[in-house]
Each structure stands twice: as C-alpha cells, then as structure tokens.
C-alpha cells in the first residue's frame, strides 16, 4: 500500500501539505524512504515516483533532508495528538492508558508505511531538525508516563519502574509499523485491542475492568 492510499480517520493523507505538487513529492518520498531507506534514495528517485523532473523538487524542498524533516514533523505531531487526546479524555487511568495504546497502535498500523519512515529514519536528520523531533518524542513519553504515574498513585497499577515501563509500552506500539501488513490476519483495530490488553497486564491492571 502506498502512502497515498493509507487512511487516517476521516482526513485525506497529507492534506495539510500544499500545493498539490509539494504533496505529491512528499508522498513519493515516504514511499521511497520506506522501500529503500533514506540514504539509498536519491532526489531523482523521488521526483520520478511523483511524475516530475528532479529540478521540480527543489522548487518545493531545498534538500532531501528537508523533505524527511517535513514528513517526520507531521508524523510526530499526529502521533502526539493521538496520545494527548487519550490522556486528556475521561475515565480511569486504566481506561485512558488502554485508549492511548489502542489509538497509538491503530495509527501505526493504518499508516504503517509513513510510520516506518517517521520512527526509524531519525538519525538521518540534521542536528537541528533531529533535536526538534527528539523533543516531540519526549513529549509523547511524558504523556504516557503521566497516565501510568496517575494509575500507580490511584492504586490501579503496580509499576515499580514508571520510566522503564513507559519506554516498553511505546516501543511495543511503535514496532507495529515494522511488521504490520494490510494483507495480514488482523485489522488495525484488532491489533490495537490486543495491545491494549497486553499493556494493561504489563502494568498490573485487570484488562476486563
């Protein structure tokens, strides 16, 4: 599945990227980076996938790294918003943690091509851009850590190491992008539900409640 065909709720993929030529180039870059890796992909590869000349790419993006940064920034912003919505919703810590995992996993499954680039090409970014993305990752970590910490204080969770458990939860969810396939036996919703139950057990909560 190409990123142009991936779904994200009711929104069109990369609808915030304008003009249309810039969006086409970004979609082509995601597909190329996911398939070949950032370093093995050339600007000619990206332009060719978009049906454009290599010179046309530089009208919209100064460098290949700028394209990766735009992809990574949008992807991390979306992933963070998913976690924040769950954390700030109603319910117990267990209910909010389950919803955070469900929605975070679903995003990584539904947008698995994009998510592979967003999550696994961080080291290809320049120093300034990498620092910006690392800060967004810290904010995602803080959201999940807050939910788990609240569950511990409320007596819902039994977690001796909140930072380590937070890292384990996020790593479990993110890894879905690496292996998920639309031709597999489970839907994104089913994987999200499975992982929510696994994480609740991880923190010592009863997933049946």
C-alpha positions in Angstrom: 0.0 0.0 0.0 1.4 3.4 -0.9 1.1 6.4 1.5 -1.4 7.9 -0.9 -3.7 5.1 -0.2 -3.2 4.9 3.6 -6.0 6.2 5.7 -6.0 8.3 8.9 -9.6 8.5 10.1 -11.6 10.9 8.1 -8.8 13.1 6.9 -7.1 12.8 3.5 -3.5 11.7 3.6 -1.1 14.7 3.9 -4.0 17.1 3.2 -2.1 19.8 5.1 0.7 19.8 2.6 0.2 22.3 -0.2 0.4 23.0 -3.1 -0.5 19.7 -4.8 2.9 19.3 -6.3 4.5 19.5 -2.9 2.1 16.9 -1.5 2.9 14.5 -4.4 6.6 14.9 -3.8 6.2 14.2 -0.1 4.1 11.1 -0.7 6.7 9.8 -3.2 9.4 10.5 -0.7 7.7 8.5 2.0 7.2 5.5 -0.3 10.9 5.7 -1.5 12.3 6.1 2.0 10.2 3.2 3.4 11.2 1.0 0.5 14.9 1.8 0.0 15.9 3.8 3.1 16.7 7.5 3.3 20.4 7.2 2.3 19.8 4.9 -0.6 17.1 7.2 -2.1 18.0 9.9 -4.5 16.1 13.1 -5.3 15.8 11.7 -8.8 14.0 8.6 -7.3 11.6 10.8 -5.5 10.8 13.1 -8.5 10.4 10.1 -10.8 7.8 8.5 -8.4 5.9 11.8 -8.4 6.0 12.0 -12.2 8.1 15.2 -12.1 11.5 16.3 -13.1 14.3 16.4 -10.5 14.5 20.2 -10.9 10.9 20.5 -9.9 11.6 19.0 -6.5 13.9 21.9 -5.5 11.0 24.4 -6.1 9.3 23.0 -3.0 12.1 21.5 -0.9 15.6 22.8 -0.7 17.1 19.4 0.2 16.2 15.7 0.6 16.7 16.2 4.3 14.1 19.0 4.4 11.6 16.5 2.9 12.4 14.0 5.6 12.0 16.6 8.3 8.6 17.7 7.0 7.5 14.0 6.9 8.9 13.4 10.4 7.4 16.6 11.9 3.9 16.0 10.6 4.0 12.3 11.6 5.2 13.0 15.2 2.7 15.8 15.6 -0.1 13.5 14.6 1.2 10.7 16.9 1.5 13.0 19.8 -2.0 14.4 19.3 -3.4 10.8 19.4 -1.7 10.2 22.8 -2.8 13.6 24.2 -6.4 13.1 23.2 -6.5 9.7 25.0 -4.6 11.0 28.1 -6.9 14.0 28.5 -10.1 12.0 28.0 -12.4 10.9 30.7 -12.2 7.7 32.7 -9.8 5.9 35.0 -6.0 5.7 34.4 -6.6 2.2 33.1 -9.2 3.3 30.6 -7.1 6.2 29.4 -4.0 4.0 29.1 -5.9 1.4 27.1 -7.3 4.1 24.8 -3.9 5.6 24.3 -2.4 2.3 23.3 -5.4 1.4 21.1 -5.3 4.7 19.2 -1.4 4.8 19.0 -1.2 1.3 17.7 -4.1 1.9 15.2 -2.3 5.0 13.9 1.0 3.0 13.4 -0.9 0.2 11.7 -3.1 2.3 9.4 -0.2 4.5 8.4 2.5 1.8 8.6 4.5 3.0 5.6 4.6 6.5 6.9 5.2 5.4 10.4 8.3 3.3 9.4 9.9 6.4 8.0 8.8 8.6 10.9 10.0 6.2 13.6 13.1 4.7 12.0 14.9 7.4 10.0 15.5 9.8 12.9 19.3 9.6 12.6 19.2 10.8 9.0 18.0 14.2 10.1 20.4 17.1 10.6 21.3 18.2 14.1 18.7 21.0 14.5 15.9 19.0 13.0 16.8 15.9 15.0 16.7 17.9 18.2 13.2 19.2 17.3 11.9 15.7 16.7 13.6 14.3 19.8 11.7 16.9 21.8 8.4 15.7 20.3 9.3 12.2 21.3 10.0 13.3 24.8 6.5 14.9 24.9 5.0 11.6 23.8 6.9 9.8 26.5 5.7 12.3 29.1 2.1 11.8 28.1 2.3 8.0 28.6 4.4 8.4 31.8 1.8 10.7 33.2 -1.0 8.2 32.7 1.0 5.4 34.2 2.1 7.6 37.1 -1.5 8.5 37.8 -2.5 4.9 37.8 0.2 4.0 40.3 -0.9 6.8 42.6 -4.5 5.7 42.3 -3.6 2.1 43.2 -4.7 0.9 39.8 -1.3 -0.1 38.5 1.6 -2.0 40.1 4.7 -0.5 38.3 8.0 -0.3 40.2 9.7 1.5 37.3 7.5 4.0 35.6 10.1 5.4 33.1 11.2 1.9 32.0 7.6 0.7 31.7 6.7 3.8 29.6 9.6 3.1 27.3 8.5 -0.5 26.9 4.9 0.5 26.2 5.9 3.0 23.5 8.4 0.6 21.9 5.7 -2.1 21.7 3.3 0.2 20.0 5.8 1.7 17.6 7.1 -1.7 16.4 3.7 -2.4 14.8 4.8 -0.1 11.9 7.7 -2.5 11.2 5.7 -5.7 10.7 2.0 -4.7 10.0 0.7 -5.7 6.6 -2.7 -4.9 5.2 -2.8 -8.5 3.9 -2.3 -9.9 7.4 -4.9 -11.7 9.6 -5.6 -8.8 11.9 -7.1 -5.3 11.3 -5.6 -2.2 12.9 -8.5 -2.1 15.3 -7.9 -5.8 16.3 -4.2 -5.2 16.8 -5.0 -2.1 18.9 -7.4 -4.0 21.1 -4.8 -6.9 21.6 -2.1 -4.5 22.5 -4.3 -2.5 24.9 -4.9 -5.8 26.8 -1.2 -6.7 26.8 -0.2 -3.3 28.2 -2.9 -3.4 31.0 -1.4 -6.7 32.1 2.0 -5.2 31.9 1.1 -2.5 34.4 -0.7 -5.0 36.7 -4.2 -3.9 35.8 -7.2 -6.1 35.1 -8.0 -5.7 31.3 -11.5 -7.0 32.0 -12.4 -3.9 34.1 
